[in-house]
Amino acid sequence: MNSHAASSSLVELKHLTFGYGGRPVLSDLSLRFPKGKVTALMGASGGGKTTVLRLIGGQISPQSGEVIFDGQRLDTSNRKALYQARRRMGMLFQFGALFTDLSVFDNVAFPLREHSNLSPELIRDIVLMKLNAVGLRGARDLMPSEISGGMARRVALARAIALDPELVMYDEPFAGLDPISLGTSARLIRQLNDALGLTSIVVSHDLDETFSIADHVIILANGRVAAEGSPAQVRASQDPLVHQFVNALPEGPVRFHYPGPSVAQDFGTDSGSDSGPNLGTNLGEKGANS
C-alpha cells in the first residue's frame, strides 16, 4: 500500500481474522474506510458487520491481523492509547441505547461530563448546539420514555457527535423507523458527515436509503469482501450473492431452508406426494417469497 492510500483512509483492517468460539466470522479480511466519506457496510445477517465495528472500537481484539486508526494500531495499543483513540470516535448503537433515567439533555451531556473538564455553561451550549443540529433543541427536558423511536435515534446521534469525533459508526440506524423518520435520519447522517468533515461507517440492511447517502459500499459475505465500490458499481455486480442481496431475491446462494435432511428422509414420504409434509414445504417456499 502506498503512503497516499494510507493517508486517505482513516480506518484500515489488514488481513484480519476473528471468530466467536469455534465459529469463524471474518477470514483474512482487508478493508479501508476513506476519510471524509460515508461508507456503507452491508451483507446478510451474521456476516460480521457489527463485529467489524466492535473491532474498530477496541471492544474485541482480532485473532490475527491489524486494526489501524489514523495510522495507529489499535489491536496492540495499551489502554491509555485505546481510550485516546476512542475519544475521536462516536457510536450510534442500534435503537439508540439512551440512558432511560437521564433526560435528553443529560444523555447528550454525558460524554462531555465524563471526558472533558469543560464548565457547566460551556457544556450547556455544546449540548444545545448538538440537539439543534438534529432538530431536538426544544426536547431537551424530556425523558427517553416521552419521545418517539425516531426522536430517540436523533438524540443518540447528538450524543455520538458531542465530543466532535472524526469517525462516527452507525449500527442499524434505520431499523424500526417509519418512512418519515428513516428519511430524516438518512439525511442527517449525510448532512452531518459533510458539514462536520466526518468519516462515517453505516451498517444497515436498508438498501435504498443507505445507497442514497453512501459514497462507498462494501458487501461482506462468508467473512470476506464480496463486492466493493460506488453504489452504482455494487448494484451492477454480477456476483450471484451480491446480485441476490441488492435485488432482494428469494433464490440464490443464500437459501430459505437451513441445510438438513430431505423431507422424504425426515417424514418417510415421497416428496412428490400430496401429503401434509409436502404442503409444509410449499408453505415454506411461499414464505421465502413473501
C-alpha positions as CSV (number, residue, x, y, z in Angstrom):
1,M,0.0,0.0,0.0
2,N,1.4,3.4,-0.9
3,S,1.5,6.4,1.5
4,H,-1.2,8.2,-0.3
5,A,-3.6,5.3,0.1
6,A,-2.8,5.1,3.8
7,S,-3.3,8.9,4.3
8,S,-6.7,8.8,2.5
9,S,-8.0,6.1,4.8
10,L,-9.0,6.9,8.4
11,V,-9.5,3.2,9.3
12,E,-7.9,0.2,7.8
13,L,-8.2,-3.5,8.6
14,K,-5.3,-5.7,7.4
15,H,-5.6,-9.5,7.0
16,L,-8.0,-9.7,9.9
17,T,-9.3,-13.0,11.2
18,F,-11.9,-13.3,14.0
19,G,-14.4,-15.8,15.3
20,Y,-16.7,-16.5,18.3
21,G,-15.8,-19.8,19.9
22,G,-15.2,-22.3,17.1
23,R,-17.3,-20.3,14.6
24,P,-15.3,-18.2,12.2
25,V,-16.8,-14.8,11.3
26,L,-14.1,-12.9,9.5
27,S,-11.4,-14.6,7.5
28,D,-8.2,-12.7,6.2
29,L,-10.3,-9.6,5.8
30,S,-8.7,-6.4,4.5
31,L,-10.7,-3.1,4.3
32,R,-10.2,0.6,4.0
33,F,-12.6,3.3,5.1
34,P,-11.8,6.6,3.3
35,K,-11.6,9.8,5.2
36,G,-14.5,12.2,4.8
37,K,-16.8,9.7,3.2
38,V,-19.9,7.7,4.1
39,T,-19.1,4.0,3.8
40,A,-22.0,1.5,3.9
41,L,-21.1,-1.8,5.3
42,M,-23.7,-4.4,4.2
43,G,-24.4,-8.1,3.9
44,A,-26.6,-10.9,5.1
45,S,-27.3,-11.2,8.9
46,G,-24.5,-12.8,10.8
47,G,-21.9,-11.7,8.2
48,G,-19.7,-9.9,10.7
49,K,-20.7,-6.2,10.1
50,T,-21.3,-5.4,13.8
51,T,-18.2,-7.4,14.6
52,V,-16.2,-5.0,12.4
53,L,-17.5,-2.0,14.4
54,R,-16.6,-3.7,17.7
55,L,-13.1,-4.4,16.4
56,I,-12.6,-0.8,15.3
57,G,-13.8,0.4,18.7
58,G,-11.4,-1.9,20.5
59,Q,-14.2,-3.8,22.3
60,I,-12.8,-7.1,21.0
61,S,-9.4,-8.0,19.6
62,P,-8.7,-9.9,16.3
63,Q,-7.2,-13.3,16.5
64,S,-4.8,-12.2,13.8
65,G,-4.3,-9.2,11.6
66,E,-4.2,-5.5,12.3
67,V,-6.8,-2.7,13.1
68,I,-5.4,0.7,12.2
69,F,-7.0,4.0,13.1
70,D,-5.3,7.1,11.6
71,G,-2.0,5.3,11.3
72,Q,-2.1,3.9,14.8
73,R,-2.5,0.2,15.5
74,L,-5.4,-0.3,17.9
75,D,-5.1,-4.0,18.4
76,T,-1.7,-3.7,20.1
77,S,-2.4,-0.4,21.9
78,N,-2.3,-0.1,25.6
79,R,-5.4,1.0,27.5
80,K,-4.5,4.7,27.6
81,A,-3.8,4.9,23.8
82,L,-7.0,3.0,23.1
83,Y,-9.1,5.4,25.2
84,Q,-7.5,8.4,23.5
85,A,-8.4,6.9,20.1
86,R,-12.0,6.2,21.3
87,R,-12.5,9.9,22.2
88,R,-12.1,10.5,18.4
89,M,-14.9,8.1,17.7
90,G,-18.7,8.3,18.1
91,M,-21.0,5.4,18.1
92,L,-24.8,5.3,17.3
93,F,-26.0,2.0,18.8
94,Q,-28.9,0.0,17.4
95,F,-32.1,1.5,18.7
96,G,-30.2,4.4,20.3
97,A,-29.3,2.9,23.7
98,L,-30.2,6.0,25.6
99,F,-29.9,6.1,29.4
100,T,-33.5,5.8,30.4
101,D,-33.1,7.6,33.8
102,L,-31.5,10.7,32.2
103,S,-33.2,13.5,30.3
104,V,-32.5,14.2,26.7
105,F,-30.2,17.0,27.7
106,D,-28.3,14.8,30.2
107,N,-27.9,12.0,27.7
108,V,-26.1,14.3,25.3
109,A,-24.1,15.9,28.1
110,F,-22.9,12.6,29.5
111,P,-19.8,12.1,27.3
112,L,-18.8,15.8,27.8
113,R,-19.0,15.4,31.6
114,E,-17.1,12.1,31.5
115,H,-14.3,13.0,29.1
116,S,-13.8,16.8,29.4
117,N,-13.1,19.5,32.0
118,L,-15.5,22.0,30.4
119,S,-17.5,24.3,32.5
120,P,-21.3,23.6,33.0
121,E,-22.1,26.7,31.0
122,L,-20.0,25.6,28.0
123,I,-21.4,22.1,28.2
124,R,-24.9,23.6,28.1
125,D,-24.1,25.5,25.0
126,I,-22.5,22.5,23.3
127,V,-25.4,20.2,24.2
128,L,-27.9,22.7,22.8
129,M,-25.9,23.1,19.6
130,K,-25.8,19.3,19.1
131,L,-29.5,19.0,19.8
132,N,-30.2,21.9,17.4
133,A,-28.3,20.1,14.7
134,V,-30.7,17.1,15.0
135,G,-33.8,19.3,15.4
136,L,-34.5,18.5,19.0
137,R,-33.3,21.5,21.0
138,G,-36.8,22.0,22.2
139,A,-37.0,18.5,23.6
140,R,-34.0,19.0,26.0
141,D,-36.1,18.4,29.2
142,L,-38.0,15.3,28.0
143,M,-37.2,11.8,29.2
144,P,-36.5,9.0,26.7
145,S,-39.9,7.4,27.6
146,E,-41.6,10.7,26.4
147,I,-40.1,10.7,22.9
148,S,-40.7,8.6,19.8
149,G,-38.3,5.9,18.5
150,G,-37.2,8.2,15.7
151,M,-36.5,11.1,18.1
152,A,-34.6,8.8,20.4
153,R,-32.3,7.8,17.5
154,R,-31.7,11.5,16.8
155,V,-30.9,12.2,20.5
156,A,-28.4,9.3,20.3
157,L,-26.9,10.8,17.2
158,A,-26.5,14.1,19.1
159,R,-24.7,12.2,21.9
160,A,-22.5,10.4,19.4
161,I,-21.2,13.7,18.0
162,A,-21.0,15.6,21.3
163,L,-17.2,15.3,21.5
164,D,-16.7,16.3,17.8
165,P,-15.4,12.9,16.7
166,E,-13.6,12.3,13.5
167,L,-15.2,8.9,13.0
168,V,-18.9,8.0,13.6
169,M,-20.1,4.4,13.4
170,Y,-23.8,3.6,12.9
171,D,-25.2,0.2,13.8
172,E,-28.5,-0.3,12.0
173,P,-29.6,3.4,12.3
174,F,-32.8,2.8,10.3
175,A,-34.1,-0.3,12.0
176,G,-37.7,0.0,13.2
177,L,-38.2,3.6,11.9
178,D,-41.2,4.8,10.0
179,P,-40.6,6.2,6.4
180,I,-40.5,9.8,7.6
181,S,-38.1,9.1,10.5
182,L,-36.0,6.9,8.3
183,G,-35.6,9.6,5.6
184,T,-34.8,12.2,8.2
185,S,-32.2,10.0,9.9
186,A,-30.5,9.3,6.5
187,R,-30.4,13.0,5.5
188,L,-28.9,13.8,9.0
189,I,-26.1,11.2,8.5
190,R,-25.2,12.7,5.1
191,Q,-25.5,16.4,6.2
192,L,-23.5,15.9,9.4
193,N,-20.8,14.0,7.6
194,D,-20.3,16.8,5.1
195,A,-20.8,19.7,7.5
196,L,-18.5,18.4,10.2
197,G,-16.0,16.7,8.0
198,L,-16.7,13.3,9.5
199,T,-15.8,9.8,8.3
200,S,-19.0,7.6,8.7
201,I,-19.4,3.9,8.7
202,V,-23.1,2.8,8.3
203,V,-24.1,-0.8,9.0
204,S,-27.6,-1.2,7.5
205,H,-29.9,-3.6,5.7
206,D,-32.0,-0.8,4.2
207,L,-30.6,-0.8,0.6
208,D,-32.4,2.1,-1.0
209,E,-31.9,4.7,1.8
210,T,-28.3,3.6,2.5
211,F,-27.3,3.6,-1.1
212,S,-28.8,7.1,-1.5
213,I,-26.3,8.6,1.1
214,A,-23.3,6.4,0.7
215,D,-20.1,7.3,-1.2
216,H,-18.6,3.8,-0.9
217,V,-20.3,0.4,-0.4
218,I,-18.7,-2.8,1.0
219,I,-20.7,-6.1,0.9
220,L,-19.4,-8.8,3.3
221,A,-20.1,-12.4,2.7
222,N,-18.6,-15.5,4.2
223,G,-16.1,-13.5,6.2
224,R,-14.7,-11.7,3.2
225,V,-15.4,-8.8,0.8
226,A,-17.9,-9.9,-1.9
227,A,-18.1,-6.5,-3.6
228,E,-16.8,-3.0,-3.1
229,G,-17.2,0.3,-4.9
230,S,-19.7,3.0,-5.5
231,P,-23.4,2.2,-5.0
232,A,-23.8,2.1,-8.8
233,Q,-20.8,-0.3,-9.2
234,V,-22.1,-2.6,-6.4
235,R,-25.7,-2.7,-7.9
236,A,-24.1,-3.7,-11.3
237,S,-22.1,-6.6,-9.7
238,Q,-22.6,-10.0,-11.4
239,D,-21.5,-11.9,-8.4
240,P,-24.5,-14.2,-7.6
241,L,-24.6,-13.5,-3.9
242,V,-24.3,-9.7,-4.3
243,H,-26.9,-9.8,-7.1
244,Q,-29.3,-11.7,-4.8
245,F,-28.6,-9.3,-1.9
246,V,-29.0,-6.0,-3.7
247,N,-32.1,-7.1,-5.6
248,A,-33.7,-8.9,-2.5
249,L,-34.2,-12.1,-4.5
250,P,-35.5,-15.2,-2.6
251,E,-33.5,-17.6,-4.7
252,G,-29.7,-17.6,-4.9
253,P,-26.6,-18.6,-2.9
254,V,-28.5,-17.7,0.3
255,R,-31.2,-20.3,0.8
256,F,-34.5,-20.0,2.6
257,H,-34.2,-23.5,4.1
258,Y,-31.4,-24.3,6.6
259,P,-29.3,-27.3,5.3
260,G,-30.7,-30.6,6.6
261,P,-32.2,-34.0,5.6
262,S,-34.7,-34.0,2.8
263,V,-38.4,-34.0,3.5
264,A,-38.6,-37.7,2.4
265,Q,-35.9,-38.7,4.8
266,D,-37.4,-36.9,7.7
267,F,-41.0,-37.9,7.2
268,G,-40.6,-41.1,5.2
269,T,-42.8,-39.8,2.4
270,D,-42.4,-39.2,-1.3
271,S,-41.5,-35.5,-1.9
272,G,-43.9,-35.5,-4.9
273,S,-47.0,-36.7,-2.9
274,D,-49.8,-34.5,-1.7
275,S,-49.1,-35.2,2.0
276,G,-49.0,-32.8,4.9
277,P,-45.2,-32.5,5.0
278,N,-45.1,-31.6,1.3
279,L,-47.7,-28.9,1.9
280,G,-45.4,-27.6,4.7
281,T,-42.6,-27.4,2.2
282,N,-44.8,-25.4,-0.2
283,L,-45.7,-23.0,2.6
284,G,-42.0,-22.6,3.4
285,E,-41.4,-21.8,-0.3
286,K,-44.2,-19.3,-0.2
287,G,-42.8,-17.7,2.9
288,A,-39.4,-17.3,1.2
289,N,-41.2,-15.2,-1.5
290,S,-43.4,-13.2,0.8
